[in-house]
Amino acid sequence: MTDSPAALDETLDRELEGLARELAEIELLVGQSRTEAGRHEQKRAQAADRLAGLGPGAPAAELARASFEVRSRPANGTVVVLDVPVPDEGGSA
């Protein structure tokens, strides 16, 4: 390579600008992920409270729905997709 120091400096500046843009995008995505994890934790806590508040006479469909909500949102904020049929109000899946 016979690039001049000025050309090398320009190339490094462009690469540094590109890396700075990528880092800013990564920081934005991390922030969005933290916000989303907070929302999932809030929904999990609400579902757990709802499940805990259901009494012994609660309809089976409501118990199943509340239990599914708690199981599909683990405490660490990770979203889990469960392939479990949830009965509707009429009792069918």
C-alpha positions as CSV (number, residue, x, y, z in Angstrom):
1,M,0.0,0.0,0.0
2,T,1.3,3.4,-0.9
3,D,-1.4,5.6,0.5
4,S,-0.3,8.9,1.7
5,P,-0.7,9.9,5.3
6,A,-3.5,12.3,4.3
7,A,-5.4,9.5,2.5
8,L,-5.0,7.2,5.4
9,D,-6.2,9.9,7.8
10,E,-9.3,10.4,5.6
11,T,-10.0,6.7,5.5
12,L,-9.7,6.3,9.2
13,D,-12.0,9.3,9.8
14,R,-14.7,7.8,7.6
15,E,-14.3,4.5,9.4
16,L,-14.5,6.2,12.8
17,E,-17.7,8.1,11.7
18,G,-19.2,4.8,10.6
19,L,-18.4,3.1,13.8
20,A,-19.8,6.0,15.8
21,R,-23.1,5.7,13.9
22,E,-23.2,2.0,14.5
23,L,-22.5,2.5,18.2
24,A,-25.3,5.0,18.5
25,E,-27.7,2.6,16.8
26,I,-26.6,-0.2,19.2
27,E,-27.2,2.1,22.2
28,L,-30.6,3.0,20.9
29,L,-31.5,-0.7,20.4
30,V,-30.2,-1.5,24.0
31,G,-32.4,1.3,25.4
32,Q,-35.4,0.0,23.5
33,S,-34.8,-3.5,24.7
34,R,-34.6,-2.4,28.3
35,T,-37.9,-0.5,27.9
36,E,-39.5,-3.5,26.4
37,A,-38.2,-5.8,29.1
38,G,-39.7,-3.4,31.7
39,R,-43.1,-3.6,30.0
40,H,-43.0,-7.4,29.9
41,E,-42.1,-7.5,33.6
42,Q,-44.9,-5.1,34.4
43,K,-47.4,-7.3,32.5
44,R,-46.1,-10.4,34.2
45,A,-46.5,-8.9,37.6
46,Q,-50.1,-7.8,36.7
47,A,-50.9,-11.3,35.4
48,A,-49.4,-12.8,38.6
49,D,-51.5,-10.5,40.7
50,R,-54.6,-11.3,38.7
51,L,-54.0,-15.1,39.0
52,A,-53.4,-14.7,42.8
53,G,-56.7,-12.8,43.1
54,L,-58.8,-15.4,41.5
55,G,-60.8,-17.4,44.0
56,P,-61.7,-21.1,44.1
57,G,-65.0,-20.4,42.3
58,A,-63.3,-18.6,39.3
59,P,-64.2,-20.0,35.9
60,A,-61.7,-22.5,34.5
61,A,-61.2,-20.4,31.4
62,E,-60.2,-17.3,33.5
63,L,-57.8,-19.4,35.5
64,A,-56.3,-20.9,32.3
65,R,-55.9,-17.4,30.7
66,A,-54.3,-15.9,33.8
67,S,-52.0,-18.9,34.3
68,F,-51.0,-18.7,30.6
69,E,-50.1,-15.0,31.0
70,V,-47.9,-15.7,33.9
71,R,-46.2,-18.7,32.3
72,S,-45.6,-16.9,29.0
73,R,-43.8,-14.0,30.7
74,P,-40.9,-15.3,32.9
75,A,-39.6,-13.0,35.7
76,N,-36.4,-12.1,33.8
77,G,-38.4,-10.3,31.1
78,T,-37.7,-12.9,28.4
79,V,-40.7,-13.5,26.1
80,V,-41.5,-17.2,25.7
81,V,-43.8,-18.4,23.0
82,L,-46.0,-21.3,24.3
83,D,-48.1,-23.4,21.9
84,V,-50.8,-24.0,24.4
85,P,-54.5,-23.6,23.5
86,V,-56.3,-21.2,25.8
87,P,-60.1,-21.8,26.0
88,D,-62.4,-18.9,25.2
89,E,-65.3,-17.8,27.3
90,G,-67.5,-20.6,25.9
91,G,-65.0,-23.2,27.1
92,S,-63.7,-24.3,23.7
93,A,-60.0,-24.1,22.8
